[in-house]
Amino acid sequence: MSVTLKQQVKKKCAELDIPLVGFASAERWDDPPFEPWVPEAFRPMSIFPEVRTVIVIGMPVQLPVLETAPSIFYHELYRTINTLLDQGGYRIASLLNAQGYPSIGIPRDGYGSITVLKENPVVFFSHRHAAYLAGLGNFGMNNMLLTREYGPRVRFTSIFTAADIPPDPLHKEPLCIQCQKCVKACPVRALHGSDYPECLTDKKACATRSEALHKRYISPCGICIKVCPVGEDRTLFHREDMRIYDENEPEFAPYHAAWKHVRSYGGR
């Protein structure tokens, strides 16, 4: 039955155009793969005692839109992806509930506003760590979960279910090449390359920038995930040459002009 459930969930994801899905047993949180690790109060069984399996779904952030960030273009795409993830989590949980397995979707963000996050930069559940334990990727220097398909350009959400579904293996091969492009590109220097893999050294600075961009209607920032060279999406969009982000490269002047145009409108 559990294998059948896994197939049903994957089929539902395909119907919802969700390209990434992974499965982790709730018990995996109790066997820390590295330190520091998720405190007990933030683990699935502390949030939903019935949980046996955590299903993680991911949707990509399309690179050509992200390249305009920060902009109203990326802002609206981010909102769209968040909505689709919340709807996907709800519908997958509903599929499992209908078969007698108590299940709940966890919201893709666990905070009410950037101001709240700035005051206390912690959420009640980490989808990034869930995605890691579900075998979807591993962490990069930008403190994001890197995937083979999209690098860090992915948004995740999770579904807690009482169903016992076979877990997926962890993605053990490191995806981050430690090029430090994200470290160098961060406009508020929130990253520190010498502390890999715990490189987000100033969460408040990151949240403060997000708050400022939100007031201009063009949050989130997105720069550290834009410049990451990891991900098969770079081949899809012909973005293998990282010189494209160097404004002094005349070969890519049409791209820079396009991004500047988009950034100039729709926000403050």
matplotlib code that plots the C-alpha trace (Angstrom):
import matplotlib.pyplot as plt

x = [0.0, 2.8, 4.4, 1.1, 0.7, 4.1, 3.1, -0.2, 1.6, 4.1, 1.2, -0.6, 2.6, 2.9, -0.8, 0.0, 3.2, 5.4, 8.7, 10.4, 9.1, 11.0, 10.1, 11.7, 10.8, 10.1, 12.6, 15.4, 15.3, 16.4, 19.7, 21.6, 23.6, 25.7, 26.0, 24.4, 21.2, 17.4, 16.4, 13.8, 11.0, 11.3, 11.2, 8.1, 7.0, 7.1, 4.8, 2.4, 2.8, 1.0, 3.5, 5.4, 6.5, 7.4, 6.8, 8.7, 7.6, 9.6, 9.0, 11.7, 12.3, 12.7, 16.2, 15.4, 12.9, 15.2, 18.0, 15.9, 15.9, 15.3, 12.3, 8.5, 8.9, 10.6, 8.4, 5.3, 6.8, 7.8, 4.3, 2.9, 5.2, 4.3, 0.6, 1.1, 3.1, 0.5, -2.2, -0.1, 0.5, -3.2, -4.2, -1.6, -2.7, -6.3, -5.4, -3.9, -6.7, -9.3, -7.6, -7.6, -4.1, -4.1, -2.1, -1.4, 0.3, 2.9, 2.9, 5.9, 6.8, 6.5, 6.4, 3.9, 6.2, 9.8, 9.7, 8.8, 11.6, 14.1, 13.2, 13.4, 15.0, 13.6, 10.5, 8.7, 9.7, 12.6, 11.6, 15.3, 16.3, 13.3, 14.3, 17.8, 16.5, 14.1, 17.1, 16.4, 19.8, 22.3, 23.4, 25.4, 27.5, 24.5, 22.7, 20.2, 19.3, 21.0, 19.4, 20.9, 18.1, 17.8, 20.7, 19.3, 16.5, 13.8, 11.0, 9.8, 7.0, 6.3, 3.4, 3.2, 1.4, 0.7, 1.2, 4.4, 5.9, 9.3, 11.9, 14.3, 18.0, 20.0, 21.8, 25.3, 27.4, 28.1, 26.5, 28.1, 31.5, 32.4, 33.1, 32.0, 30.1, 27.2, 29.5, 31.0, 27.6, 25.7, 24.9, 24.8, 27.7, 25.5, 27.6, 31.1, 32.8, 35.2, 32.4, 31.0, 28.5, 27.2, 27.8, 24.8, 26.6, 24.3, 20.6, 19.5, 21.3, 19.6, 16.2, 16.7, 17.5, 14.3, 12.3, 13.6, 12.9, 9.4, 8.7, 9.6, 7.3, 10.3, 11.2, 12.8, 16.5, 17.4, 21.0, 22.8, 20.7, 20.9, 24.7, 25.0, 26.5, 25.0, 21.9, 20.8, 18.5, 21.6, 22.0, 18.2, 18.4, 21.9, 23.4, 26.6, 28.8, 28.8, 30.3, 26.8, 26.5, 29.5, 28.2, 31.6, 31.2, 29.9, 29.0, 26.1, 25.0, 21.5, 20.8, 22.0, 19.8, 16.8, 17.3, 17.8, 14.5, 12.5, 14.0, 13.1, 9.4, 6.7, 8.4, 9.6]
y = [0.0, 2.4, 2.0, 2.7, 5.9, 7.1, 6.5, 8.4, 11.4, 11.5, 11.3, 14.1, 16.2, 15.6, 16.7, 19.9, 20.6, 20.1, 18.8, 18.0, 15.7, 13.8, 11.7, 11.5, 9.5, 11.7, 9.8, 11.1, 14.4, 12.5, 11.4, 14.7, 14.4, 17.5, 20.1, 22.4, 20.6, 21.3, 21.6, 19.0, 21.5, 22.3, 18.7, 17.2, 14.9, 17.9, 19.8, 17.0, 13.9, 11.7, 12.3, 9.3, 10.7, 14.2, 14.9, 17.8, 19.4, 22.0, 24.4, 26.3, 30.0, 30.7, 32.1, 34.8, 36.4, 36.1, 37.9, 41.1, 41.0, 42.9, 43.9, 43.8, 41.0, 38.7, 39.8, 38.7, 35.4, 34.7, 35.3, 33.0, 30.2, 30.6, 30.3, 27.3, 25.6, 26.2, 24.9, 21.9, 21.1, 21.3, 19.1, 16.4, 16.4, 16.1, 13.1, 11.4, 12.4, 11.0, 7.6, 7.7, 9.1, 12.3, 14.8, 18.5, 21.0, 23.3, 26.9, 27.7, 30.6, 30.4, 34.1, 37.0, 39.7, 40.6, 42.8, 39.8, 37.8, 40.6, 40.6, 36.8, 35.2, 31.7, 30.0, 27.0, 24.6, 24.5, 23.3, 23.5, 20.9, 18.8, 19.0, 17.9, 14.9, 14.0, 13.7, 16.7, 18.3, 19.7, 23.0, 25.7, 28.6, 30.9, 28.8, 27.6, 24.1, 23.4, 20.9, 19.2, 20.5, 24.2, 24.9, 27.1, 28.5, 26.5, 27.1, 24.3, 23.3, 20.2, 17.9, 15.9, 12.6, 9.7, 7.3, 5.2, 5.9, 4.6, 7.4, 8.5, 8.3, 11.5, 13.3, 12.7, 14.2, 17.9, 20.2, 23.4, 24.1, 26.8, 29.3, 32.1, 34.0, 34.3, 35.6, 38.3, 39.3, 39.8, 43.5, 43.5, 41.1, 38.7, 35.7, 34.6, 32.1, 30.8, 29.4, 26.8, 25.2, 27.6, 30.8, 33.0, 34.9, 37.9, 36.9, 40.4, 42.1, 39.8, 40.4, 44.2, 44.3, 42.3, 44.7, 47.7, 46.0, 45.1, 48.8, 49.4, 46.5, 44.6, 42.0, 39.5, 40.2, 37.0, 38.0, 35.1, 32.5, 34.3, 34.2, 30.5, 28.5, 25.2, 23.8, 22.3, 25.2, 27.2, 24.9, 25.2, 29.0, 29.2, 30.8, 28.7, 31.7, 33.5, 36.6, 37.5, 39.1, 41.3, 44.7, 45.5, 42.7, 44.3, 40.9, 40.8, 44.4, 43.6, 41.5, 44.3, 46.8, 44.5, 43.9, 47.6, 48.4, 45.9, 47.1, 50.7, 50.2, 48.9, 49.6, 52.5]
z = [0.0, 0.9, -2.5, -4.1, -2.1, -3.2, -6.8, -6.3, -4.8, -7.6, -10.1, -8.3, -8.5, -12.2, -12.7, -10.7, -12.7, -9.6, -10.9, -7.6, -4.9, -2.3, 0.8, 4.2, 7.3, 10.3, 12.2, 10.1, 12.0, 15.1, 13.5, 12.8, 9.6, 10.6, 13.3, 14.3, 13.6, 13.9, 17.6, 18.7, 19.0, 15.3, 14.1, 12.4, 15.3, 17.7, 15.4, 14.3, 16.5, 14.0, 11.3, 9.9, 6.5, 5.3, 1.6, 0.2, -3.1, -5.0, -7.9, -9.8, -10.0, -13.7, -14.2, -16.9, -14.5, -11.5, -13.5, -13.3, -9.4, -7.4, -9.5, -9.7, -12.3, -9.8, -6.9, -8.8, -9.9, -6.2, -5.1, -7.8, -6.9, -3.2, -4.0, -6.2, -3.5, -0.8, -3.1, -4.0, -0.4, 0.4, -2.5, -1.7, 1.9, 0.8, -1.4, 1.6, 4.0, 1.7, 2.1, 5.9, 6.6, 8.6, 6.6, 6.7, 4.4, 6.0, 4.6, 2.4, 4.8, 8.5, 9.4, 9.2, 7.8, 7.1, 10.2, 12.4, 10.8, 11.4, 15.1, 15.4, 12.3, 13.0, 11.6, 13.1, 10.4, 7.9, 4.4, 3.3, 5.9, 4.9, 1.3, 2.3, 4.2, 1.3, -1.0, -3.2, -2.8, -0.2, 1.1, -0.6, 0.6, 0.3, 3.0, 0.4, -0.6, -4.0, -6.4, -9.4, -11.7, -10.6, -8.2, -5.4, -7.7, -6.1, -3.6, -1.3, 0.9, 2.9, 3.7, 7.0, 6.8, 9.1, 6.1, 6.1, 2.7, 1.7, 2.0, -0.7, -0.3, 0.6, -2.1, -0.8, -3.7, -2.8, -5.3, -4.1, -5.8, -3.3, -6.0, -3.6, -6.2, -3.8, -1.1, -3.3, -4.8, -1.6, -1.4, 2.4, 3.0, 4.9, 3.8, 4.9, 2.7, 5.3, 7.4, 4.9, 5.2, 7.8, 5.7, 6.6, 9.3, 9.4, 9.2, 10.4, 7.6, 5.0, 6.6, 6.8, 3.1, 2.4, 4.5, 2.6, -0.8, 0.5, 1.1, -2.5, -3.7, -5.2, -2.6, -2.3, -3.2, -5.0, -5.9, -4.2, -6.0, -9.3, -9.5, -8.5, -11.4, -10.2, -11.9, -15.2, -15.8, -16.8, -19.8, -20.6, -20.7, -22.2, -19.1, -18.7, -19.3, -15.9, -17.5, -18.4, -14.9, -15.5, -16.5, -18.2, -20.7, -23.9, -25.4, -22.9, -23.2, -24.5, -21.4, -19.1, -20.9, -20.7, -16.9, -16.3, -18.2, -16.1, -12.8, -13.6, -13.5, -11.2, -7.9, -5.9]

ax = plt.figure().add_subplot(projection="3d")
ax.plot(x, y, z, "-o")
ax.set_aspect("equal")
plt.show()
